[in-house]
Amino acid sequence: MAAHRKPRQRSMGGGKARTAATIALAGAATATGFDGTGHAEPQLTPGQVKAKVDKLYQEAEVATEKYNGAKEKAEAAGQRLKSLQDQAARKEERLNSAREALGSVAAAQYRAGGLDPAVQLALSDDPDRYLENAEFVERAGSRQNAAVAGVRKQLREIEQLRGAAHIELTSLKSRRAELKQHKKTITGKLGSARQLLSRLGPQERSLPGASQDRASRSTGARGTLAAPGSASQAPNSRASAAVSFAYQKIGSPYVWGATGPNAFDCSGLVQAAYRAAGVSLPRTTYSQIAAGRRVSRSELLPGDLVFFYAGISHVGIYVGNGRMIHAPNPSAPVRVAPLDEMPYAGATRVV
């Protein structure tokens, strides 16, 4: 009789271990997702968030100055286009009057039995081609010759104006496309900055300088900041007026592309301050730095324009004691700040 072996029983503990391991692996796979990546986005510290936000604000400001420059050029092109169109319209009115006068002569000549070749020229849709006929030129010595010459000149002037207007229209379209692109860049950078800041709590959002912002806002509202002293140290009355204007605007919000009266970007504040002082300045930081005489940091006086970053993308108004008034970025209003707050690039005295 054959011997029967007792079947080996599976270890319950081993099965449970294998099952647990399978579940753990499945859970790990689920946790990594199905996109093939198993790395979660690193958690940024408040300091890292601040650094990223500052970089985004600076990049947005570069785009803002490019936007301001494109807008200034678009407005100039628009004004030139309107002027050319107005000139063409006036010349067309005079041309129509001249052609009506020649038309009256033509009618009289037709009734008398013929149409003067000179009048045919004036009434022709293509006067230049008509004039190419040398035989006509020889026969054009009629009493209408001067009038015909005047009509021909007006036709050519109108065509020149239309050509120039077409060039300006093309330029205007190009500037508008440029504006649209810069606006997209700005809104994208500022949107990313807002998204980063939304990760921080109220306490963490109090980035360095926030206490200065509040102090500047409150003292500006009460008018107790030392504006008169700074203004009196300015080299002349216009610089003094610009400094006084800047002090009055402390606490105003930063809005990209704004030149006042209640909101500003950095170059918009500078332009508005000197406009109030009776001085016309260009719109962008890139142009403003070339609008006056360059001065060294040791020579600075209240009213001088101070510029920052290698690309000259930020500007403020110097008010003395190593400080300036500027419109920083969307996170802070117009305020007093030390020159060392940003990488210093140079200064200009405009008056």
Disulfide bonds with the S-S distance in Angstrom:
none
